[in-house]
């Protein structure tokens, strides 16, 4: 039997925490290992968590006090770059979507989502690194097509080389540096250099940002939840 997907929940409303935990309690493949009512609480918890028990996914509310979800996500992605993050929000706007994608968030769920969507999002993020609905995709494209916004998501206008595009395509296929090196007949160190230059050029923080860039620029297609 495969290991459970380990989740931590962060929301300053106790009722929301209890509701989501109850919603997921019947899932045999998902485990809610910790709930926190503040950014400070979850950061302290993660500092004390060993590697074997470390969560796979953090579900984070955007509107919290005194540390809001934006600040918390920045800290989480800096300190724990492999931790996948699902944003919970009652305020679902394209500006929030664009900003969070740049930070490397894997999915966005309105708090009024049904149980089926919650479970699908968690499983997709665990398996594929992200979860997009058709509405997310349309909102992102609209955001990117707005001249005043495009610069703020991927700030650098430098063009990727053909080799860098090859690397991007393989990153989107979830290939490791060693696998990419074997496929392209390169050394792993060269692949790592390409990966870093790609991040620098497009202004992304991590692999999720690379994948989003690839989707926007028709380099890669991801499954969209209709």
C-alpha positions in Angstrom: 0.0 0.0 0.0 1.4 3.4 -1.0 2.1 6.0 1.7 -0.5 8.6 2.5 -0.3 12.1 1.2 0.7 14.2 4.3 -1.1 17.5 4.6 -0.8 20.5 7.0 -3.7 23.1 7.1 -3.2 26.7 8.0 -6.2 29.0 8.5 -6.9 31.5 11.3 -10.5 30.3 11.4 -10.8 27.2 13.6 -14.1 26.2 12.1 -12.6 26.1 8.6 -9.7 23.9 9.9 -12.1 21.5 11.5 -14.3 21.4 8.5 -11.5 20.6 6.0 -10.0 18.0 8.4 -13.4 16.3 8.7 -13.9 16.6 4.9 -10.6 14.7 4.3 -10.9 12.3 7.3 -12.5 9.5 5.3 -9.8 9.4 2.6 -7.5 6.4 3.0 -4.8 8.1 0.9 -4.7 11.5 2.7 -3.6 12.3 6.2 -4.0 15.7 7.9 -1.0 15.7 10.2 -1.2 19.2 11.7 -3.5 22.2 11.7 -2.3 25.7 12.5 -4.2 29.0 13.1 -1.2 31.2 12.2 1.9 31.4 10.1 4.0 31.5 13.2 2.5 28.2 14.4 3.1 26.3 11.2 6.7 27.6 10.9 7.5 26.5 14.4 5.9 23.1 13.7 7.9 22.6 10.5 11.1 23.5 12.2 10.6 20.6 14.7 9.4 18.1 12.1 11.9 15.4 10.9 12.3 14.5 7.3 10.3 11.2 7.5 7.3 13.1 8.9 7.5 16.2 6.8 4.3 17.1 5.0 3.9 16.8 1.2 1.4 19.6 0.9 0.5 22.7 2.9 -3.0 24.2 2.4 -2.7 27.9 3.3 -5.4 30.6 3.7 -4.5 33.9 2.1 -6.3 36.2 4.6 -4.8 35.7 8.0 -3.5 38.0 10.7 -0.9 39.0 11.8 1.1 37.2 9.1 -1.0 36.9 5.9 -0.8 34.0 3.5 1.3 35.9 1.0 4.1 36.4 3.5 3.8 32.9 4.8 4.0 31.4 1.3 7.2 33.4 0.6 8.8 32.1 3.7 7.7 28.5 3.1 9.0 28.5 -0.5 12.3 29.9 0.6 12.8 27.6 3.5 11.1 24.5 2.1 11.3 24.7 -1.7 10.0 21.1 -2.2 6.9 21.7 -0.1 3.9 21.9 -2.4 1.4 24.6 -1.5 -2.4 24.8 -2.2 -3.9 28.2 -1.6 -7.3 28.5 0.1 -9.1 31.7 -0.6 -12.5 33.4 -0.6 -11.1 36.2 -2.8 -10.2 34.6 -6.1 -8.7 37.3 -8.4 -6.3 37.1 -11.4 -3.8 39.4 -9.6 -3.6 36.9 -6.7 -3.3 34.0 -9.1 -0.5 35.6 -11.0 1.5 36.6 -7.9 1.1 33.2 -6.3 2.1 31.4 -9.4 5.3 33.4 -9.5 6.0 32.3 -6.0 5.5 28.6 -7.0 2.1 27.8 -5.6 0.7 24.5 -7.0 -3.1 25.1 -6.9 -5.8 27.5 -5.9 -9.0 26.4 -4.2 -12.0 28.6 -3.3 -13.2 27.8 0.3 -16.6 26.8 -1.1 -15.1 24.0 -3.2 -16.8 20.7 -2.9 -15.2 17.5 -1.5 -14.5 16.0 -4.9 -12.6 19.1 -6.0 -10.6 19.2 -2.8 -9.5 15.5 -3.2 -8.8 15.9 -6.9 -6.6 18.9 -6.3 -4.6 17.2 -3.5 -4.0 14.1 -5.6 -3.1 16.1 -8.7 -0.7 18.3 -6.8 0.9 15.3 -5.1 1.3 13.4 -8.4 1.9 16.2 -11.0 3.0 19.2 -8.9 -0.1 21.3 -9.8 -3.8 21.4 -10.3 -5.6 23.9 -12.7 -9.2 24.2 -13.4 -10.5 25.5 -16.8 -11.3 28.8 -15.0 -7.8 29.0 -13.5 -6.3 28.6 -17.0 -8.6 31.2 -18.6 -7.9 33.6 -15.7 -4.1 33.1 -16.1 -4.2 33.7 -19.8 -6.3 36.8 -19.3 -3.8 38.0 -16.7 -0.9 37.4 -18.9 -2.5 39.2 -21.9 -3.0 42.4 -19.9 0.1 44.6 -20.9 0.3 46.1 -17.4 0.4 42.7 -15.7 2.6 40.6 -18.0 5.9 42.1 -16.9 5.1 41.5 -13.2 4.8 37.7 -13.6 7.8 36.9 -15.8 9.9 40.0 -15.5 12.8 39.2 -17.8 12.3 39.4 -21.6 15.3 37.4 -22.5 14.6 34.6 -25.0 15.3 31.0 -24.2 17.8 29.2 -26.4 16.7 26.0 -28.3 18.7 23.9 -25.8 17.0 25.7 -22.8 13.6 25.0 -24.4 14.6 21.3 -24.7 15.4 21.3 -21.0 12.1 23.1 -20.2 10.1 20.4 -22.0 11.8 17.7 -20.1 11.4 19.5 -16.8 7.7 19.7 -17.6 7.7 15.9 -18.1 9.1 15.6 -14.5 12.5 14.3 -15.6 15.3 14.6 -13.1 18.6 16.4 -13.9 20.3 13.0 -14.4 17.5 11.8 -16.7 17.6 15.1 -18.7 21.4 14.8 -19.0 21.1 11.2 -20.4 18.4 12.2 -22.9 20.3 15.3 -24.1 23.8 13.8 -23.8 24.8 16.4 -21.3 26.4 16.3 -17.9 24.1 16.7 -14.9 26.1 19.8 -13.9 25.4 21.3 -17.3 21.7 20.6 -16.9 21.7 22.3 -13.5 23.3 25.3 -15.1 20.6 25.4 -17.8 17.9 25.1 -15.2 19.3 28.0 -13.2 19.7 30.2 -16.3 16.1 29.4 -17.2 14.9 30.5 -13.8 16.9 33.7 -14.0 15.7 34.5 -17.5 12.0 34.0 -16.8 12.0 35.4 -13.3 10.5 32.3 -11.8 11.3 30.8 -8.3 11.1 27.1 -8.9 10.0 24.2 -11.2 6.3 25.2 -10.9 7.2 28.6 -12.3 9.0 26.9 -15.2 6.0 24.8 -16.0 3.6 27.8 -15.9 5.9 29.7 -18.2 6.0 26.7 -20.6 2.2 26.5 -20.6 1.7 30.2 -21.2 4.2 30.1 -24.1 2.8 26.9 -25.7 5.9 24.9 -24.9 4.0 22.4 -22.7 0.3 21.4 -22.2 -1.0 20.4 -18.8 -4.2 18.5 -18.0 -7.0 21.0 -17.2 -9.8 20.1 -14.9 -13.0 20.9 -16.8 
